[in-house]
């Protein structure tokens, strides 16, 4: 069983920055991908970015340039650095890990990001 705990969300003014963290506990063995998703009120959950344990990254087109995903494998922690935040970035941000060996996927509880205009 894997547990994910997100932190770093909060209230920020437009143009500001935040860094989210996602700490994973439990057994994450072998090839895996950690990712960030977000869900705004009334919207479906959408992909923000993913990163494999080898460091390969993928970004949704709308996130490129402002968001950077990274991870520290030794700490089983993923990060999402967000710059130039806009009100439309307001959402609950969720962390996710997919473990290829077991094909298991786990989600965190989410952290709220609110960007004021």
C-alpha positions, 0 to 999 in steps of 0.5 A: 500500500502506498500513501501520498501526502500533498502539501504546499497549496495555499492562496497566492496573488496572480503572478505569484509562485507556489511549490507543491510537494508530494511525499510517498510512503510505502513500497514503490518498487521498480518503474513508476511514474508520479504525476500532478493533476488538478480539478477546478470546481465544475470541471473534470480532473486534468493532467498537469505533468508527470515524471518517471523514476528515470526523470522523463517528464511530460507536460500538458500543453497548457502547463508548459513553460510555467510549471516544472515537475521534479522528484527526489527518488531518495525521498520518494517525493515529487514537486511541482513548481508553479510560476506566473499563476493565474486565477484560472489555475485555481483548483485542487491539485492531486498527486498520483503514482503509477507503479508499473510492476503491480499496475497499481495507481494511488492518489493523494487527498489533494491540496487547494491552490487559490489564485486571486486576481 
